[in-house]
Amino acid sequence: MKKLHDRYFKQAKREGHLARSYYKLEELDRRNNLFRKNDRVLDLGACPGSWLEYILETVGEGGVACAVDLNPIDPRFKGRVTFRKTDIRELAPDEFREVTDFFDAVVSDMAPSTSGIKSIDQARSQELCETAFAYAEKVLKPGGNFVCKVLEGPDFQYFRQQLKPRFREIKTQKPDASRDESMETYLIGLGFSLPPKVEKELPPKVVEARKKARRKRDRRK
Ligand SMILES: C[S@@+](CC[C@H](N)C(=O)[O-])C[C@H]1O[C@@H](n2cnc3c(N)ncnc32)[C@H](O)[C@@H]1O
């Protein structure tokens, strides 16, 4: 089985992509329509940048890509991606204001450095997912999409339940390019919405921007 999956590694080399992960996002997008042309997308845990390659191809010249990682992304993205080399936990809510206030999609492929102890790695991954969603909640526009990589552990179902009322649809998928022996899976939230109570507490400028985004989305339907 491992042999079969090695074909993604070879394919990435042949097609000049930075990593096999490119095909994971491609499949998740094909199955869920995550991105559209001209979308603004935030990529959390973006290094070296194969998801960014896919995102830029998909959103096109009119789109916006922002990214965060503890490590630098490939120099090929200079001038095309607004990048912060930092820990996601240090990210300010208005970090990307210079390019956009809201995103159409927030995706996270963040993975903790592995200890080899399953329960520790799962707990660290869970924490990254929760941090990714807490950030996404602040910057996703209504109707936006969310993806995060999870190493499924005991808290996963609880996390999934927490996300459920915040999206039109929640799914869990393991793309073909993900190694069978890997514990990873992807949680996908489609059609984000803020609870009305939370929206009421936002500054009027932000509420107005969200309404505008909602009207724009409705016109696109
Ligand atoms: C599997 S790699 C991402 C691969 C990337 N999606 C691609 O396609 O090239 C996981 C990344 O998560 C990053 N990461 C882990 N913890 C992080 C944190 N707290 N803040 C920001 N990035 C983090 C790691 O530095 C690593 O580069």
The ligand as a MOL file (V3000), in Angstrom:
LIG
                    3D

  0  0  0     0  0            999 V3000
M  V30 BEGIN CTAB
M  V30 COUNTS 27 29 0 0 0
M  V30 BEGIN ATOM
M  V30 1 C 2.8020 19.3310 7.2590 0
M  V30 2 S 3.5990 20.8650 7.3490 0 CHG=1
M  V30 3 C 2.6320 21.8570 6.2590 0
M  V30 4 C 2.8180 21.5400 4.7830 0
M  V30 5 C 2.2000 22.5860 3.8970 0
M  V30 6 N 0.7540 22.5430 3.9700 0
M  V30 7 C 2.5860 22.3710 2.4550 0
M  V30 8 O 1.7450 21.9430 1.6830 0
M  V30 9 O 3.7270 22.6550 2.0880 0 CHG=-1
M  V30 10 C 3.1000 21.4510 8.9400 0
M  V30 11 C 3.6020 22.8270 9.2930 0
M  V30 12 O 2.9460 23.2860 10.4750 0
M  V30 13 C 3.8050 24.2450 11.0610 0
M  V30 14 N 3.4010 24.5390 12.4560 0
M  V30 15 C 3.3410 23.6650 13.4920 0
M  V30 16 N 2.9770 24.3110 14.6120 0
M  V30 17 C 2.7780 25.6100 14.2650 0
M  V30 18 C 2.4020 26.7800 15.0110 0
M  V30 19 N 2.1570 26.7250 16.3210 0
M  V30 20 N 2.2920 27.9620 14.3470 0
M  V30 21 C 2.5710 28.0280 13.0160 0
M  V30 22 N 2.9330 26.9520 12.2730 0
M  V30 23 C 3.0490 25.7640 12.8840 0
M  V30 24 C 5.1680 23.5620 10.9810 0
M  V30 25 O 6.2150 24.5050 11.1010 0
M  V30 26 C 5.1020 22.8910 9.6000 0
M  V30 27 O 5.7690 23.6400 8.6240 0
M  V30 END ATOM
M  V30 BEGIN BOND
M  V30 1 1 1 2
M  V30 2 1 2 3
M  V30 3 1 2 10
M  V30 4 1 3 4
M  V30 5 1 4 5
M  V30 6 1 5 6
M  V30 7 1 5 7
M  V30 8 2 7 8
M  V30 9 1 7 9
M  V30 10 1 10 11
M  V30 11 1 11 12
M  V30 12 1 11 26
M  V30 13 1 12 13
M  V30 14 1 13 14
M  V30 15 1 13 24
M  V30 16 1 14 15
M  V30 17 1 14 23
M  V30 18 2 15 16
M  V30 19 1 16 17
M  V30 20 1 17 18
M  V30 21 2 17 23
M  V30 22 1 18 19
M  V30 23 2 18 20
M  V30 24 1 20 21
M  V30 25 2 21 22
M  V30 26 1 22 23
M  V30 27 1 24 25
M  V30 28 1 24 26
M  V30 29 1 26 27
M  V30 END BOND
M  V30 END CTAB
M  END
